[in-house]
Amino acid sequence: MKKREYILPVFFCTIILAGMVLTVPRSIVKIVGYDLLKVRSAEMGEFLGIKVQNVQFQDYASMYPFKSEITTTNGGVEDAEENQTQWSGYVKKYIKMVDYVENVFEEYATKRFPLKDYSQGINDAFNDRILYSNISLIDEDTLNDCFILNDNMLYYPTADADMSDLAESIQGLNTFCESNDIEFMYVQAPTKVEENETYDWPAGVKDYTNEKMNRLVDELGQRKIPCIDLRKEVQAKLADNGFYQLDPHWKAQTAFLSARVIAERLKASGLAINMELYDINNYQEIVLEDSFYGMKGRMAILQRTSPEDFSVLLPTFPTDMSMKSVDYCISNEGTFEECFVNWDNMEKYFENPKHYIQTAYSTYTMLNAPLIEIENHDTYALQCKILIISNSLGWSMTPYLGLGVTDIDAIYRKSFSGSIRRYIEDTEPDVVIVMYGSSELVNNTEGTHYNFFDFE
């Protein structure tokens, strides 16, 4: 073989090797230093090319310990709070470590792998699905694939699950709230796949999301637990499904209308909330055109997806609020926009033309912090404290709901290590709201206090 015939193979091998040399150590540092050891120095951020967020996770398990009893050998009963707090902390740290490793390796494989676009393009040439090549079940809870459905909408289906345990858990929290003279409601957030629409699922694939939601809502109705089904109250009245095509989160308008429906229900129950605060005519929509690939769109090849518009609704009336997260070292004060909208995130998002590293939905500053405390200092706000337990849909909905009341505490259950009931006893909210979507409706009520439906 002539010497020049070696040039092309050697060139490509050099490029691939250089990519691995530059990328693999960076990924190892991220796994060990940033994700596992939580080193949050400026040098670490500069090396990884990310904005380091100061994190000081609180020991909520000690601040709000669980109440439990264990039977001793002599038949007596002793308080086990201290022992349980210690071991649940160990288990939780282990689970978080496993989650971090899985997420980092998934990020490397789907976002940072050298020549990702080319290799994924070859895979997509043979597959109409993305991310994985086979249909499989994970613990019989979630399907492992994301599919391109109608109008290039990306969606991952959910497997079937028994809703009776989840209903039992919700009923337990409702009973606890009633015994403490606290109003309670469960809010069923909608899903991207609408119940009465037809979708182009691949052969052999079935999505059970709406069936599970129907069973849960029906069972809560039979148990006479206050419940709002936002699929009927909001989604059915929209021109589209209310979600981004390339992301599992809902749009700003959907979040706002959901907050209004919840406020209407609270007003109907006797709370004197000013509903003019939820008049869409009192808001300005800021639209960033062709700016959003979303969580799922970032993982698909760009040839298969196009960016969407991303928008934020801002009140045109005066606002004076504050938002605090001790865990994320956030303390914002000022207008609604200054408290809840992080335009710096969008600037960094646009710095990366392929939109792989940042997500525009993180422009909402709440994120999945264990605990967020919101205060509304305006005179038009009703003197009322709400505790809302939700998923990431709450990032955009909760601030709008907070415009009508003086105080809202928001808990993200998977990172809040303490007892929900002890927190309620100590903080004495007037209203407790649980709002979940499709990904939380799985059989996960057993085990540690790590799952979404553990309200002990």
Protein Blocks (a to p, Z undefined) as FASTA:
>chain_A
ZZklmmmmmmmmmmmmmmmmmmmmmmmmmmmmmmmnopabfklmmmnopacdddddddfk
lmmccddddddfkopacdfklmmmmmmmmmmmmmmmmmmmmmmmmmmmmmmgghklmmmm
mmmmmpcbehiabdcdehhlaccbdcddehhiacdddddddfklmmmmmmmmmmmmmmno
pacdddddddfbdfkbccdddehiacfklmmmmmmmmmmmmnopacddfklmmmmmpmbl
oiafkbcbdcfklmmmmmmmmmmmmmmnopacdfklmgfklpccdddehkbgbjmlmmpc
fklpccddddddddfbdcddddddfklopaceddfklmmmcfklmmmmmmpmnommbcfk
lmpmnlpcfbacdddfbfklccddddddddfklmmmmmmmmmmpmbdcdddfklmmbdfk
lmmmmnopabdcddddfklmccfkgccfkbfklcZZ
